[in-house]
Amino acid sequence: MAKEFTLTENGYDPIEVDKYIDMIQSEYHNAVAWGEENEAKYEKLRKEMEELGVYFTIDENNQSEAIEKIFGELKSTVARIKDEADRKAVEIVEQANEKAKLIVRQAMENSVELRTENTKIMKNLESVNKMISVVLEKGSY
């Protein structure tokens, strides 16, 4: 980046030089911050991938290969997670079906018990009704 400064009696214009130095320093600090930010992102990604069981190293000689390997491993990891989720979903549905069958069976058993109890109650009511009818016919209690 070539920069020309205005010449004064004592050399270059100090205000222009100072502004230029300030700009260079600002760009330098921005570049350092950008590098630190990218390093932090890289480290975060590396840790996340480690948690997923993906390990890799990148150097100048194997960047493309490493990127392809990373994507391959990510694709494999995603497929594995999807398969596990599908398996768990099937398991949950099977458990829900079993629970539903149990609930229906219990409801049917309760229904049979209630019908049996109702039949007994109706027979008892008929007996009580007959007894009341006999007492009323005799006219005495």
C-alpha positions as CSV (number, residue, x, y, z in Angstrom):
1,M,0.0,0.0,0.0
2,A,1.9,3.0,-1.2
3,K,1.1,6.3,0.4
4,E,2.3,9.7,-0.6
5,F,2.6,12.5,1.9
6,T,2.7,16.3,1.5
7,L,6.2,17.7,1.9
8,T,6.7,20.6,4.3
9,E,9.8,22.6,5.2
10,N,10.8,20.0,7.8
11,G,9.8,16.9,5.9
12,Y,6.5,15.2,5.6
13,D,3.3,16.7,6.9
14,P,3.1,15.3,10.5
15,I,-0.7,15.4,10.6
16,E,-1.0,13.3,7.5
17,V,1.7,10.9,8.8
18,D,-0.1,10.6,12.2
19,K,-3.4,9.9,10.5
20,Y,-1.8,7.3,8.3
21,I,-0.1,5.6,11.3
22,D,-3.5,5.7,13.2
23,M,-5.2,4.0,10.2
24,I,-2.4,1.4,9.9
25,Q,-2.7,0.7,13.7
26,S,-6.5,0.5,13.5
27,E,-6.2,-2.0,10.6
28,Y,-3.6,-4.0,12.5
29,H,-5.8,-4.1,15.6
30,N,-8.8,-5.1,13.4
31,A,-6.7,-7.9,11.8
32,V,-5.6,-9.1,15.2
33,A,-9.1,-9.1,16.5
34,W,-10.4,-10.9,13.4
35,G,-7.7,-13.5,13.8
36,E,-8.5,-14.0,17.5
37,E,-12.2,-14.2,16.7
38,N,-11.5,-16.9,14.0
39,E,-9.2,-18.7,16.3
40,A,-12.0,-18.8,19.0
41,K,-14.5,-20.0,16.4
42,Y,-12.1,-22.7,15.3
43,E,-11.5,-23.8,18.8
44,K,-15.2,-23.9,19.6
45,L,-15.9,-25.9,16.4
46,R,-13.0,-28.2,17.3
47,K,-14.4,-28.9,20.7
48,E,-17.9,-29.4,19.4
49,M,-16.6,-31.9,16.8
50,E,-14.6,-33.7,19.5
51,E,-17.8,-34.1,21.5
52,L,-19.3,-35.7,18.4
53,G,-16.3,-38.0,18.1
54,V,-14.8,-36.2,15.1
55,Y,-11.0,-35.7,15.4
56,F,-8.8,-34.0,12.8
57,T,-5.8,-31.9,12.2
58,I,-5.2,-29.4,9.4
59,D,-1.9,-28.2,8.1
60,E,-1.0,-26.3,5.0
61,N,-0.5,-29.5,3.0
62,N,-3.8,-31.2,3.7
63,Q,-6.4,-28.5,4.0
64,S,-8.6,-29.8,1.1
65,E,-8.3,-33.3,2.3
66,A,-9.0,-32.3,5.9
67,I,-12.1,-30.3,4.9
68,E,-13.4,-33.3,2.8
69,K,-12.7,-35.6,5.8
70,I,-14.5,-33.2,8.1
71,F,-17.6,-33.0,5.9
72,G,-17.5,-36.8,5.4
73,E,-17.4,-37.4,9.2
74,L,-20.1,-34.7,9.8
75,K,-22.3,-36.4,7.2
76,S,-21.6,-39.8,8.9
77,T,-22.3,-38.3,12.3
78,V,-25.6,-36.7,11.1
79,A,-26.6,-40.0,9.5
80,R,-25.8,-41.9,12.8
81,I,-27.8,-39.4,14.8
82,K,-30.7,-39.6,12.4
83,D,-30.7,-43.4,12.5
84,E,-30.6,-43.3,16.3
85,A,-33.5,-40.8,16.4
86,D,-35.5,-43.0,14.0
87,R,-34.8,-46.1,16.1
88,K,-35.9,-44.2,19.3
89,A,-39.0,-42.9,17.5
90,V,-40.0,-46.5,16.5
91,E,-39.3,-47.6,20.1
92,I,-41.5,-44.8,21.5
93,V,-44.3,-45.7,19.1
94,E,-44.1,-49.3,20.0
95,Q,-44.2,-48.5,23.7
96,A,-47.1,-46.1,23.2
97,N,-49.0,-48.9,21.3
98,E,-48.3,-51.4,24.1
99,K,-49.5,-48.9,26.7
100,A,-52.6,-48.2,24.6
101,K,-53.4,-51.9,24.3
102,L,-53.0,-52.3,28.0
103,I,-55.3,-49.3,28.7
104,V,-58.0,-50.8,26.3
105,R,-57.7,-54.2,27.9
106,Q,-58.1,-52.7,31.4
107,A,-61.1,-50.7,30.2
108,M,-62.7,-53.8,28.7
109,E,-62.0,-55.8,31.9
110,N,-63.5,-52.9,34.0
111,S,-66.5,-52.8,31.6
112,V,-67.1,-56.5,32.1
113,E,-66.8,-56.1,35.9
114,L,-69.3,-53.2,35.8
115,R,-71.7,-55.2,33.7
116,T,-71.5,-58.1,36.1
117,E,-72.0,-55.8,39.1
118,N,-74.9,-54.1,37.3
119,T,-76.5,-57.5,36.7
120,K,-76.2,-58.3,40.4
121,I,-77.7,-55.0,41.4
122,M,-80.6,-55.4,38.9
123,K,-81.3,-58.9,40.3
124,N,-81.2,-57.5,43.9
125,L,-83.5,-54.7,42.9
126,E,-85.9,-57.2,41.3
127,S,-85.9,-59.3,44.5
128,V,-86.5,-56.1,46.6
129,N,-89.3,-55.1,44.2
130,K,-90.9,-58.6,44.6
131,M,-90.6,-58.4,48.4
132,I,-92.2,-54.9,48.4
133,S,-95.0,-56.1,46.1
134,V,-95.7,-59.1,48.4
135,V,-95.8,-56.9,51.5
136,L,-98.1,-54.4,49.8
137,E,-100.4,-57.2,48.6
138,K,-100.7,-58.6,52.1
139,G,-101.3,-55.1,53.5
140,S,-99.1,-55.6,56.5
141,Y,-95.6,-54.8,57.3
